Every structure is written in C-alpha cells, then in structure tokens.
Amino acid sequence: MSISKFVQQFNTPVLDKVMIVISAFGNVEIALASLIITAGIFLVNKLKREAIFVSCITFTGIITFVLKRMFGRPRPTADVVTLIDRYQNNSFPSGHTLSYIVFFGFLIFLMKKLKSVPKYWRITVISIAHFMCVFGPISRIYLGAHWLTDIIGGLLIGLLYLQQLIWYYKRP
C-alpha cells in the first residue's frame, strides 16, 4: 500500500490523462490491434517468421485470464487508494504488465537483431518500447488498478514468457 500511496502522490489532472493513455495499450482491443498491425508490418516487409512470433504474443491474454481466475485476488478499492479508473476483473497478475513486457520486450529484441530495419526505426521502436516497459506498469499503480505485487507477478510471468519466445525464435 505504501508504494501505491507513493506513486499516487504525484497525481495531477494532466498526469491522470497521460497515465490513462499509456495504460490504454494494455486494453484488449488496443493490444490486439497493436499485435495485428505489428505482425502486418513484418509481413509486408517479408519478415514472415517475425510476424508469426509477434502473433504468439496473443497467448499472454489466455495466460492472464487463467491466472486471474485461479488467484481471484480483488483489485485495490477506493477506501485505500485513489481510483482514477474502474476495472472489473481480478487483480493478480497485472495483465497489462505481462503483455507490455512480452510485446515491447520482444520488439526490443527484434530491433537489436534485425539489422535490415533502418537504424532510425530501430532506435525509435527501442526507445518507445523501453518507455512502455517502465511506465506501463507504473501507470497501473498510479491509476489504482493494481498493487505492487500484481505488477511484480505480471513482470515475472511476462519475463518467463518473453524468455521462451526468444529461445524458440533463436532456434534454427
């Protein structure tokens, strides 16, 4: 709770809007659209294998759904934190954090690996992806959607999935 209070002490109307925008990329519709667009960009650029691996990131949604049902942990409530936005499903793990780590982490990996992608694009994508990996999880605490332990759970599960995704990608 002390971490939530610390993060939320910086609350301002402008920062509320910024955090809502950052957090929106973890919402199902936007996350799915981002995956489809990213896979499509790889396909158009004749990077079929990369498109397939980006498509595999959709499984993070299934993992999140199953784990949220299994743990059934309630979200923070208005009597203990400031709720800037309202959410319906369970809290653990943070699905936004899990998906951010896998999606943006895999993009970082690919941009470092794919030298055929122009350098300015690689630097831009890596910069945005790093930003989202850091501020996406923070936005979830800021908005009152998750406890720190939900974020840590999403981070660890996301890192495990990302590690496996990269391992399979590197296989011949």
C-alpha positions as CSV (number, residue, x, y, z in Angstrom):
1,M,0.0,0.0,0.0
2,S,2.9,2.4,0.7
3,I,4.1,2.0,-2.9
4,S,0.6,2.9,-4.2
5,K,0.5,5.9,-1.9
6,F,4.0,7.0,-3.1
7,V,3.2,6.7,-6.8
8,Q,-0.2,8.4,-6.4
9,Q,1.2,11.4,-4.5
10,F,2.2,12.8,-7.9
11,N,-1.4,12.9,-9.0
12,T,-2.4,15.8,-11.3
13,P,-5.2,16.0,-13.9
14,V,-2.6,16.1,-16.8
15,L,-0.7,13.1,-15.4
16,D,-4.0,11.3,-15.0
17,K,-4.7,11.7,-18.7
18,V,-1.1,10.7,-19.6
19,M,-1.3,7.5,-17.5
20,I,-4.6,6.6,-19.0
21,V,-3.2,6.8,-22.5
22,I,-0.1,4.8,-21.5
23,S,-2.3,2.2,-19.8
24,A,-4.7,2.0,-22.9
25,F,-2.1,0.0,-24.8
26,G,-2.8,-2.9,-22.5
27,N,-6.5,-2.8,-23.1
28,V,-7.6,-5.9,-25.1
29,E,-8.8,-4.0,-28.2
30,I,-5.8,-1.8,-28.5
31,A,-3.3,-4.5,-27.5
32,L,-4.8,-6.8,-30.2
33,A,-4.8,-4.1,-32.8
34,S,-1.2,-3.3,-31.9
35,L,-0.3,-7.0,-32.4
36,I,-2.1,-7.3,-35.7
37,I,-0.6,-4.1,-37.0
38,T,2.9,-5.1,-35.9
39,A,2.6,-8.5,-37.4
40,G,1.3,-6.9,-40.6
41,I,4.2,-4.6,-40.8
42,F,6.6,-7.5,-40.5
43,L,4.6,-9.5,-43.2
44,V,4.7,-6.5,-45.6
45,N,8.4,-6.3,-45.1
46,K,8.8,-10.0,-45.9
47,L,9.6,-10.9,-42.3
48,K,7.1,-13.8,-42.0
49,R,8.9,-15.6,-39.1
50,E,8.9,-12.4,-37.0
51,A,5.2,-11.9,-37.8
52,I,4.4,-15.4,-36.6
53,F,6.3,-14.9,-33.4
54,V,4.6,-11.5,-32.7
55,S,1.3,-13.3,-33.2
56,C,2.3,-15.8,-30.5
57,I,2.1,-12.9,-28.0
58,T,-1.7,-13.2,-28.1
59,F,-1.3,-16.1,-25.8
60,T,-0.5,-13.7,-22.9
61,G,-4.2,-12.9,-22.8
62,I,-5.1,-16.5,-22.2
63,I,-2.4,-16.8,-19.5
64,T,-3.6,-13.7,-17.8
65,F,-7.3,-14.8,-18.0
66,V,-6.4,-18.2,-16.4
67,L,-4.2,-16.8,-13.7
68,K,-6.7,-14.1,-12.7
69,R,-9.4,-16.7,-12.4
70,M,-7.1,-19.0,-10.5
71,F,-6.0,-16.4,-7.9
72,G,-9.2,-14.4,-7.7
73,R,-7.4,-11.5,-6.0
74,P,-9.5,-8.3,-5.7
75,R,-8.3,-5.0,-7.1
76,P,-7.5,-2.1,-4.8
77,T,-10.5,-0.2,-3.5
78,A,-11.3,3.4,-3.1
79,D,-11.0,3.2,0.7
80,V,-7.3,2.5,0.4
81,V,-6.1,4.1,-2.8
82,T,-7.3,6.7,-5.3
83,L,-9.2,5.1,-8.1
84,I,-8.7,7.1,-11.3
85,D,-10.2,4.5,-13.5
86,R,-12.5,1.5,-12.7
87,Y,-11.8,-2.1,-13.6
88,Q,-14.0,-5.2,-13.4
89,N,-11.8,-8.3,-13.3
90,N,-9.4,-9.7,-10.7
91,S,-6.1,-8.1,-9.9
92,F,-3.3,-10.7,-9.9
93,P,-1.3,-10.8,-12.1
94,S,-1.3,-7.4,-13.9
95,G,-2.2,-8.4,-17.5
96,H,-1.1,-5.0,-18.7
97,T,2.3,-5.5,-17.2
98,L,2.6,-9.1,-18.5
99,S,1.6,-8.1,-22.1
100,Y,3.8,-5.0,-22.1
101,I,6.9,-6.9,-21.0
102,V,6.3,-9.6,-23.7
103,F,5.2,-7.3,-26.6
104,F,7.6,-4.4,-26.0
105,G,10.4,-6.7,-24.8
106,F,10.2,-8.8,-27.9
107,L,10.2,-5.7,-30.1
108,I,13.4,-4.5,-28.3
109,F,14.9,-8.0,-29.0
110,L,13.9,-7.9,-32.7
111,M,15.1,-4.4,-33.3
112,K,18.5,-5.3,-31.9
113,K,18.6,-8.4,-34.0
114,L,17.2,-7.2,-37.3
115,K,19.9,-5.1,-38.9
116,S,17.9,-4.9,-42.1
117,V,15.5,-2.5,-40.4
118,P,16.7,1.1,-40.8
119,K,18.6,2.4,-37.8
120,Y,16.3,5.3,-37.1
121,W,13.3,2.9,-36.9
122,R,15.2,0.6,-34.6
123,I,16.2,3.4,-32.3
124,T,12.7,4.8,-32.3
125,V,11.0,1.5,-31.6
126,I,13.5,0.6,-28.9
127,S,13.0,3.9,-27.2
128,I,9.2,3.7,-27.2
129,A,9.3,0.1,-26.1
130,H,11.7,0.8,-23.1
131,F,9.4,3.7,-22.1
132,M,6.3,1.5,-22.2
133,C,8.1,-1.3,-20.2
134,V,8.8,1.2,-17.5
135,F,5.8,3.4,-17.4
136,G,3.1,0.9,-18.4
137,P,3.4,-0.9,-15.0
138,I,3.8,2.3,-13.1
139,S,0.6,3.6,-14.8
140,R,-1.3,0.6,-13.4
141,I,-0.4,1.5,-9.8
142,Y,-0.9,5.3,-10.5
143,L,-4.4,4.6,-11.8
144,G,-5.3,2.5,-8.7
145,A,-5.8,-0.7,-10.8
146,H,-3.1,-2.8,-9.2
147,W,-1.0,-3.5,-6.1
148,L,2.8,-3.6,-6.5
149,T,2.7,-7.4,-6.1
150,D,0.3,-7.7,-9.1
151,I,2.9,-5.7,-11.1
152,I,5.7,-7.9,-9.9
153,G,3.7,-11.0,-10.8
154,G,3.0,-9.7,-14.3
155,L,6.6,-8.7,-14.7
156,L,7.9,-12.2,-13.7
157,I,5.4,-14.1,-15.7
158,G,6.0,-11.8,-18.7
159,L,9.8,-12.3,-18.4
160,L,9.3,-16.1,-18.4
161,Y,7.1,-15.9,-21.5
162,L,9.5,-13.5,-23.2
163,Q,12.4,-15.7,-22.4
164,Q,10.7,-18.7,-24.0
165,L,9.6,-16.7,-27.0
166,I,13.2,-15.5,-27.6
167,W,14.5,-19.0,-27.1
168,Y,12.2,-20.5,-29.7
169,Y,12.9,-17.6,-32.1
170,K,16.6,-18.3,-31.9
171,R,16.2,-22.0,-32.7
172,P,17.1,-22.9,-36.3
